[in-house]
Amino acid sequence: MTALKAAGHDVVWVRTRAPGMKDTEVLAWAGREHRVLVTFDKDFGELAFRTRLPPACGVVLLRLPMTSPGGAGLRVAELIAKRGDWPGHFSVIEPGRVRMRRLENIK
């Protein structure tokens, strides 16, 4: 999270801001604030397609091996900075590739 903030991203960490919040509430919050949700939780994949998110929102699922928190943060910040089309998509970042699928049920 520190690396994302240092790179100029507006970051809110649910774990510290609203611990214990349900996944559906996290997505609703992202929708209200027009945020792209970055997560390691695979449950957000199904939810992202069932929930009507505003076009400015998206979900990025990280499927990367974690070496250290600092190293992971730097790597995620680097990958996020490489693209600007995260909103409106469900994306999966894996070693060596990024898969993106348009969120079809966006109004």
N, C-alpha and C positions, 0 to 999 in steps of 0.2 A: 504494500500500500504506500509506503514511503517513496518508493521509486516512481510510482504513478503520480503522486502529488508533486514530486520534484520535477517531473516532466511536464507539469502544468495542467494535469487533469483534475477535475473537480471530483474528488473521491469521498464516498461515505461508506464506512465499513459497518455492516449490519451487526456484526458480532459485538461491537462496542456501543453503537448508537441505540440498538433495539434488540438486545439478546433475547433469544427464545421466540422471535417473531416467526409466524408460520410462513411457509413458502408462498402461499397465495397472497398473503399480506405484503410480502417483500415485492412481488410482481406488481401489486396495486400501487405501492409506494413508488416504484420505478416509473410506472405509468403516470402518476400525478406529477412527478418531478422531471419527466422526459429524460430518463437516464438509460444507459446501457448497463445491464447487469452482467458482471463478470463473476463467474462461479466455478467451483469444482464439483458441484452437486448435479448429478445427472437427472434428478427429478424435474429440474427446470425445463428440460427439453419438451416433455409432454405438456407441461403447464403453459409454456410459451405459445404453443399452437392452439390451446384451448382458450386462452385469455385474449381479449381484444386489447392489444397494446397500441398506443398512439404510434404513428409512423416514426416519431423521433426516438422511439425505444428499440431495444434489441437485447439479445441474450448471447453472451460469449461463454461457452463451456470450455474450460481448460482441461485437457487430457494430457498433461505433461508430467514427466517424472520430476519430483521435487528433491533437489539436492540440499538447499538451505533456504530459509526464508528470504534472506537478502538477495541471493542469486536468482531465486524464482521471481521475486519482484522486479528485478532488473530485466529479466528475460520477458516477462509479461508486458512491462512498459515498452520495451523495444518492439514487440510484436503488435501491440495496440497502435503504436505510433506509425507503423508502416501502412496502415489503411485508414480511410475515413468513411467507409461504407458500412460500419457496424450497425447503425440504426436501421430498423426494418428487417433485420435478419436474425435467424438463429444460426450461430456460428460455432464451430468446433475447432479449437486449436490443438493439433497433435504434433508430435515430433515430425518435422519435415513437411508439414502441410496444414492448410487452413481450408475447411469445408464451410460453405455458406449456403443457407437455404432461406429464401424469402418467407417471411411470416405471412402466410396466405390470407389470414383472417383479419388483416389490418383494415380498418375502415377507410 
